[in-house]
Amino acid sequence: MKLKPSIFTIVLLSTLPAISHAANPTPVFDKNAALKIQNQRDLQISADALKKFDLNRARIIKGFGFKDGKICAVPPPIAETDIDMHRSLMVHDAATLSAGNFSFRRTLQKIADDVLLKAPGTTPETIFRQFWDTQNDTAHQVTAGNPHCDDNNGKVNGFPLNICPRPEGIEATGGNADITNRINNDYKPLALVNRLDLASQGWRNCGEHRIIYGKQGDVKNLIIFEAVLPNPKPGCRSGCRDVIEFWVDLSSDVNPVTRAAKLENFFYNGLPGFRPVVNSSHYDASGVSSVYGGSGSGQIRTNQFLRNPPVTGGTLIWTLKEFKTLLSCSGGACDYDIFPISVKANPYGPLWNKDVAGGGAPTPPSNNPFATPVPGLAALAVNFQADVLTQVTPDKLAAPNIDLLTYEVDPDKNAAESQSQNPNPVDQYRTQMNSASDASFRNNLNVLAAAHGLNADQIVNRATALSCAGCHRPPEFGLTSPNSIGAGMSWPNALTFVHVDTLPMVSLAGMPDFNAANFGGNSQGFNISPALQNNFLPARRTNLVNLANDKVCNCVRKPGLRPFPRPIGLKFNRIIAESDQKLTKELALVEKNFSKLKPRPTAADQKALLKQKRAVIAREEKRQTAAMQKAGVKFATPSLKPSGVVVAGKKLSGKQLKAAKENKLKAILKAEPPRKTINGTFRTH
């Protein structure tokens, strides 16, 4: 078995009635029965695989170029009341969004400009057209030689798409004027989102920072650019301090115009020492230099709901998908493509069915004529079910509250898309489990869940909540019903199938934290879900406050995985020791002088003191690096420009090139385990 964890969440839908947990009461815990299950060979293999991936993550973290130093400054404390969720966590008000330029065209133009030298001819129009053409089959293609939904027998990651072609393929059709009009007029920014809570374990990066766009009109089509912002000092939490302070400080700015200007700078120009958030490498499969932050880049995700009768017969079904960009080169020429990839933390539904693990075949999708059976599906189901049983633990599927709830899904098990709207039951995990004639998986899950006061249905509901269903139409899965995920616990609700809605705007008055005086008197904005208002944003606010209140330490360079020759190693250690001594004295002097000048310091004075101390730390870090280089220590210089990945040394035919790109993409995505966040989860919602 190969278990590589992953994270994500976006979407699902179905029309199942609310469940009754009386039908599956919490069983009495039987310790001997639980031990017998945990000692099964398949569970032991699963547990060993989990340990290996943790060791792999630890190895990657060890290789980061920095670590948190010992010399720290204590920031003036802030409270949760100092953070406005609508200014520092999710900017969705009309005043701020309209005061700046966060247009769909600007984002696509920035990405096109990033890759233009390597891939001449790349424009917002070529990106948009190729992106949506992934929803067409070859017979309806607009851009030849690019990914289409009938590739690989209508599959992504080995699992079938539920519908191929999709209605959204029509977005790729028409002349350049049509594409330009769609870019300029159809898609509007709905929200700018702070996801510092998704920073990678070990502080490789400074979390995700997102822009959500929605198509205007009587149908919905949403695109989310989810950039992972690399930490310029990977491995050092304080390397992300500027990003933390940037979002915190937005709560004290009452002017939507100046806030918009700051956000524009952050997303399109970048804070000092950081790339702009919107950068082609931040959605790229090949990622960025390991010095700058590794290959753990972000992604582009969609929430699709368009109608195109000529292609699909009028079928209108919500579907959520995930994409990576790829700048690939062969024979000296480079292409910029967007590839569909599997949807993270959304295991293929039939994997929950014990009959499938025994060799049973699930019903093929009726709206994908290209789909063929999944090779090795029984073995995948056996492994997956062992993975689930292994993770019925307090730090994963049996966590005591929804903020800690998580589990790892092997990327080999993630579905091609998330689409659970009736009548398609493929993503109904609980239905899949309960419909099996062989009840052994469910029975084993009941035995292990009982140790935590839970039952099998509640464990599977928790996994469902961590999939796209947790963000989109959770009532249809019974997730919002009383006791659905534990005694006295239920999952919070969305806005039908979205968490942030498109036009028309609504009044934000009455939402937690919202005060129109901080938005130029304008209370209009894009509606957000009860789950965001009452659960997710408050949890992210707590995380942001905790990060802001953490000590700010110096970032110390590490020797890396390979030890230096002894003479250089001795100099390296001596330079760090001398630097620590000097920095300690300088910070003490700053504190002494401040105390003389400000015997009764205000909050503003304390903030100015921290800024002064941070400047001292930065100067000493720079001096320390120069001293190490003079002593013969060499550091790799990160490239801030996308370099592309070579898929072939010579020019290939169209079919060969497409296959080479797909193979390179698969290899890159398998190269390392997916992100585990600083909060210990594998989640994205």
N, C-alpha and C positions, 0 to 999 in steps of 0.2 A: 504494500500500500504506500501511496505517496500522499502525505497530508501536508499541504501548504495552506496556511490560513489566509483569509482575506476579509475585507470589509466593504461595506457599502449599504445603502438602502435608498429606495426611491418609490416603488409602486406596486400595486396589485389591485384586483377588484373581483367580486363575485356576488352572488345574490343568495347565499345560504342564510337561513334563519338564525337568530341568536341561539347559541347552544345552551344546553342544560347540563351543568356539571354534576347534577345528582345522578346522571346515568353512568358517571365514572367517578365515584367518590374516592376520596383519598384513602388508599389502602393502609392497613396497619403495617408499620415497618418491621420487616423480618431481616435481621442482621445477617443471619446465616445464608439466606437466599440471596441477599445483596452481594455478599462476598463470593458466592458461587458464580454469580454473573460477572463480577469484576475480574475473576480469575480465568474467564474464558479466553482462549487463545486469540480470538479476533480483537477483543478489548485490550489485551496486553500489547498487541501489535499497534493498535491505535494510540495507546498511552505512550509507547516508545517513540512513535512518530511525532507526537506533540512535543515530547522532550527534545527531539532532534531539531525541530524548528525553533524552539526557544534557544537552544544552543547556537543555532545558525544566526538568529537575531543578535545574540550576545557577541558572537564573533564579528558581525558587521559593526556593531556599536564600538567594539574594541578598536576597530580600524579607523574610527573617525579621527580627524586631525586635532581635536581640542577636547578639553575637559574643564569642568568648573574648578576654578582655583580656590584657594583658602582665604584670600583677602577679599572681604565683602563690605558693602555699605548697606545699611538698613533704610529702606524707603519710608517716607511718611505713610502711615496706614490709611487705607481707604475702606469704606463700608459699602455694602451692596446698594444702599440708598444713593451712593455717589454715581452709580452706573445706570444710565437710561438705556433700556433695551432697544429702543427705536433709534437711538443715535450711535450706540457702541456695539450692537450685536446684529441687528437686522434693519438696514436703512430701506424703508419702503414707503416713505412719505412723499407726497407730490412736490412739496417745496424744495427738498434737497435734490431729488432726482431731476427735476426740471431746471435747477440752477446750474447743473454741470452737464457735460457731454459724456454720457455713458452709453451712447448709441450702439446698436448692433453693428453698424458700419464701422465705427471707430475700433471696436474690438477686433473685427475681422481684418481691418486694414492694418492694425498693429501686428497681428499674427503674420499677415502676408508680407509686411515689411521686414519682419524678423528673418524670413527664409528666402527673401527675394534674390540675394546674391548667390545662394546655392541652387535655388529652384526658380530661374527666371520665368516670368510670365504668371507667377502666382498673384492673384488678386482676390479681393473679397468675393467677387462673382465666381471665380473658379473654385474657391473653397466651398462656398454655399452650394453650388451645383453638384460637385462631387460628393459632398456630405449627404445630401438628400437622395442622390442617385443610389446610395447603398440600399434604399428601400425598394428599389425596382428589381425585377428579375432581368436576366440578360435580354429577353425578348422586348422589354420596354426600356432598355438602357439608354442613357443620354451621353454618358462618358465611357467609352469603350476601354477595356483593360483595367478597370477599377473594381473594387468590391461590389458585389450585388447579392441579393438575398438568396438566390438559387445556388450560390457557390457551395461547394462541399455538400452537395445533396440537400440544400436548404437548411444547413446547420451552422451553428456557431459554437465553438468549444465541444463539438461532437454531439450536441443536442439540437433537436429540431426547433426551428422557428414555428410559432403557431399560425402565422399568416405570412405568406409570400406570394405575390408582392404586397406591400403595404400601401395604403392610400396616400401617405405623405410623399411618395415618390413623385407625385405631380409637382411638388415644389421645385424639382430640378428641371422641369420642362419649360419651353418657351425660349424667346430670344434674350439677348443680354439686357435689353430694356426691361423685360419682365423680371429677370433676376434682380436687377438693380432696384426696381420698384419694391420687390418683396423685402430686400435688405433695408431699404431706406424707410419704408412706410408700414410694413406689416408687423415687424417684431420690435417691441418696446421693452426697455428695462423695467423690471418689476421690483427688484430688490438687490442690494449689495449686502453680502452676508459674511460675518466674521466667524470662522470656525477654527480659532486657535486651539480649541479643545481637541482637534484632530491632529495636533502636532505628533510626529512620530516618536515612539519610545526611544530614548537616548538623545532626543533633540537633534535629529538629522535635519529636520525642517521646522518651520514656524507655523505649521498648520495649513489649512485650506482657506482660501478667500475667494468668494464666489460672486458671479453675476448671473442673475436669472432673467431670461428674456421670454416674453410670451407673444404669440401671434394674436393680433386683434381680430375681432369679428365674432360670429356666432359659434365658432368651433375653437378648440383649444389646441395649441401646439407649443410646448415649452422646451427651451434649450437652456441648460445650466453649464456655464464654463467654471469648472471647479479646479482652480489652480492650486497646486502645492507650492508654497513659497520656501525655497531652500534657505537653510540657516548658513550665513557666510562663515560661521565658526561652528561647523557641525560637531555635535557632542557637548556643546556648552549651552546650558539654558539661558545664560545671560546674553548670548549672541542674538537672542530673539527679543531682548528687552525693548528695543526701539519699536518693534511691531506691537508689543503689549501696550506700551505707553501711547502709541498712535491711537489705538482703538479706545483706550481709557479716556484720553484727553478730548475725544469727540463729545463726551457727555457734558463737558463744561463749556462747550461752544454753543451758544444759543442762536447763532446766526446760520440759517440753512445755506446761505450763499458761501460763506467762508468754509463751512463744513464740506460743501460740494467741491470746493477748490482743493481742499486737503485730500479728499477721497479720489479726485481725479489724479492728483499727483501720485498717490499711493498705487493706484491701479495701472496708470499708464506711463509714469516716469520713474517711480521707485523711490523709496526712502534712501538716504545716504548709505552706501555699502550694500544695498539690496537691488536685485533686478526689479523691474516693474512686475506687479502681479500678473498682468496680461502679457505673457511671453510664450512663444510657440513651444519652448522646451518644458513649460509647466503643465502641458497636457500630453506630452510626448512619451511614446513607449520607450524610446532610447534615453530619456531623461537628460541629466546634466552631468558635468564632471563630478567624479567621486570626491574631489576636494571641496567642491561647492555644496554638495549635498546628496549625491547618489542618484540612483535611477527611480526613486520613489516619487515619480511625478503624479500629477492629478489626472483628471479625465474630463470628458464632456458627456453629459447625460441628457436624455430626452424623455419627455412625458408627452406621448403622441396621441392625437385624437382628431384626425382629419377624415373627410369623406371624399372618395373619388370613385363614383359608380362605374366609370368605364373600365377600371382596373379590378375592383374588388366586388362588384355587384352591389355596392351600397353598404357593405359591412362597416359598422362604426364601432370599433373596440379599442378601449384604452390599452396602450402598450408602453412599457418603459424599457429603454435601451441604454447601453453604455458604449463609449467610443474612446479610442486613443488615436492621436495623430502620429505620423511617422514620416520623418525626413530621411529618405533612403537614396542611395547613390549606386550606380552601376555604370561601368565603362566611362567614368568621368562626368556623367549627367545625373542630376538629382531630381526627385519628385517629392511633392508634399501631398500626403494622402491622409484621409481619416478612415480608420478601420473599425467596424463593429467588433466588440469583444464581449465576453460573458458578463452577466450582471452579478456583481459581487454580493455574497451573503444571501443569494437566492438559489438554493440547490434545486435541481430539476425535480419537480414534484413527485414523479413515480419512485424516486429513490426512497421515499418514506414508506413505500408499500412492501410488506414482507413477501407477498406473492411474487413481486418483481425480483426480489433477492433470490427467490427459489426458481427463477427461470421464466416467470410469466411475462408476457409482452403487453405493454400499455397500448391503448388505442392511438393510432397515429393521428396527427393533426389534420382535420378535414379541409383546412384552408391553406395547406402547404403541399401542393401536388409533387414537390421535389423530394420531400422527406423520405428517408429510408430508415430501417431499424437502427438502433444505437448499438454498435459493437460492444460486447463485454458489459452490457448493462447490468446483468445479474451480479457480477463481481463488484461493480461500482456501488450497487445498492447494499451489498453485504458490508463493504468497507464504510460506507456512509453511515449506516445504522450503528455500526460499532463506534464510529466517531461521536455520534450523538450520545450514546450511552456513556461513553467515557467522560463526557463533559457535563453530566448532571452533578455539578459541584457548586459550592457557594460563590466561587469566583467567576462562574460562567452561567449556565442555564438555570441554576438554582440560586442565583444572586438574590439578596433580600429586598432590593428595590430596582426600579426600572432604569435608573441612571447607571447602575453597575451591570445590568443584564447584557450578556454577550456570549458568543461562541464562535469557534473557528470552522470555516467551511473550506475544504480542500478545493482549490481552483478547478481541479478536474471535474468537480461535481456541480459547478455553477451553471445555471441555465443560460440559454441563448438570449432570453429576454424575460421580462416579468409581465405576464398578462393573464389575469385570473377572472376577467369579466365573464359572467354567465353568457353562454352555456358551457364555456370551457373550464373544466375542473382541474386542469393539470397542476396549477399552483396552489390548490387547496390541500395543504399538507395534512391537516387533521382528517379530512375526508380520505385522502390516500392511505393513511395509516389504518383508519377504522374500517375501510372497505376490504381489507385483506382477509381472506379466509383463514390464513395462518396468523394467529393472534400472538405469537411468541414475542415479537418485537414490542408490541404494545404492553404485554404482560411484564416483560423485563423492565420497560420504562416505568411502569407503575411501581415495581418493587424498589427501584433506585430513587424515584421521585419521593416516595413515602418518607425517606430519611429527612426530607426538607419540608414536610407538610404539603406536598404537591402530588398531583396525579399526572398520568400520561398526557391527557388532553391539555392540561395547563402547561406542561413542558413544551409540547408541540405548538401551542398558542404563542409561547414566548419566542420560539424560533420563527414563527410566522410574523410576529411583531418586529423582529429584527430584519426581516426581508422587506421588500417594497410595501407589503401590506401594512406595515406599521405606520407608514406615512400617508397612505392613500386608500381611503374607504375601509378603514379598520372595522366599522360595524358589520360589514358584509361577511366578515370572518368570525364574528362573535367576540372580537377582541375588546370591545368596549362594554361587554356585558359584565354584571357583577361577578366577581371571583374568577374571571376568565383566565387570569395569569397567576392566581394564588388567592388564598383566603383574604378577602377584603381588598383585593387588588384587581384593577382593570387597566387597559391601555387607553391613553387619551385620544380624542377624536380629531380628525382632519376636517378640511372644508370639502366634503364629498371626496373628490379625487385629487385634490391639490392641497398644499400648505400655504401657498401664496397665490392669490387669484389674479386674473387679468382684468381688463376693463369690464364694466365701469368701476371707477374708484368708489370708495365708501368713506364715511366719516370714521376716523380712528378714535374719536372722542369716546371715552369710557373704557378703552383698552388699558390694561395695567401699564403704568409709567407714562402714558401719553399725556402731554400738556401742550396744547396748541401754541402757547406763548413761546415755546422753544422751537417752533417751526414757522415763525413769521406770522402767526395767527391762522395759518392754513391747517385745517384738521383733515384734509383729504389725503388719501393714500390707497395703496393696494391692500386688500383684506388679507389677514393671516389667520391661521387656524387656531382653535382653542388649545390644541396640543402645544403649539409654539408659545402662545401667550401665557399659558398656565403651567407648563411642564418643561419643555425643552429650553426656551430662552432663560427662564429663571435658573436652570441648572448650568447653562453656559455662563450666565452672569456670575454665579458662585465661582466657577472655574477661573474666569477672568480676574475677579477680585483676589483670589488666592495667588494667581500668578503675579499680579501687581504688588502684592504684599510680600512676595518672596525676596530674600536678600539678593542684591546685585553684586556678583562676584567677578573677579578677573577671569578671563578665558586663557587657559594655559595650553600651549602646544604640547602634543604628545609625540613620542618618538616613532609611533606607528607600530605595525606588526613586526617589522624587521628591526632588531637592535642595531644601534650605531656601533661602529668600531670603538673600542674602549677609550681612546683619547678624546674622540668627539663626544661620546656618551658622558664622560666626566665633565667636559665643558658644558654640555647641555644641562646637566643637573645643577652645576654650580651657577649657571646663569639664572635658572629659575629660582634658586635659593636667594641669590643676591637681589633679584627683582622683587621677591616677596618682602624682603627686609626693607628695601627702599620704598616700596608702595605702602607698607604699613606706616612708616614714618611720615610720608607725605599726606596720607589720609588723616593721620592724627593731627598734623599741623593745620590742615584745612578745618577740622572739627574745632580745634582750639581757637583759631581766628574767628570762626563763625560764632562761637559762644561769647566771645568778647563783643562782637558787633551786634548780636541778636540775643540778649539775655532772656527775652520773652518772644521767641520766634512764632510767627504765624504759620498757617498751613502753606502759604505761598513761599515763605522763607525756607521751610523744610524741603519743599520741592526744588527750590533753587540750590539748596545745599546738595541734594542728591545729584542734580545736574553737574554741579562743580566736581563732586567726587567721581562721577562717571567720566568726566573729561580727564581727570588725573589717571584713572584706570586705563583709559584708552591710550593716553600718551605713553604710559609704562608698557602696555602691550606692544605698541609700535616699536619702542626702544628695545624691548626684549627680543622681538623678531629680528631686528637689525643686528643685535649682538650675536644671535645664533647663526645668522647667515655669515657674519664675519668669522665665526669660529668654524665654519665649514659645514654647517647643517644646511641641507638643501630641502626646499619645499616646492611641491608642484604648484604651478600657477594655473588657477582655474580659468577656463575659457568662458567668457560671458556671451559668446555667440554660438548659435546652433551649428554643429559640425556635420550632422548627418551620420548615418550608419551605412557601411558598404555592404550591399547584399550580393554583389557579384563584381569580379574584376574586369569583366568585359560587357559589352552591350548585348542584351538579351532580347529575344522576341517578346511580344506583348504577353503571351500566355506564360512564358518562362519567367518573365519579370514579375508578374502578378504572384506566381507561386513562390518565387524567391522572397518577395516582400512578406508574404504570409508566414513563411517559415522563419524569417528573421524576427517577426513580431512574436511568434510563439516562443522562440528561444529566449527573447528578452523578458517576456512576461514570466517565464519559468525560472529566471536567473536567481531570484531571491524571494523570501517569504514576503507576503503583503504586510502593510503597515499594522503594527500594534501601537495604539496611541499612548500618550503620556498618562492617560487615565486607565490603562490596562484593558481597553476594549478594542474590538475589531469593527466598530460601528461607524456609520457616516450620517446618522440622523439623531 
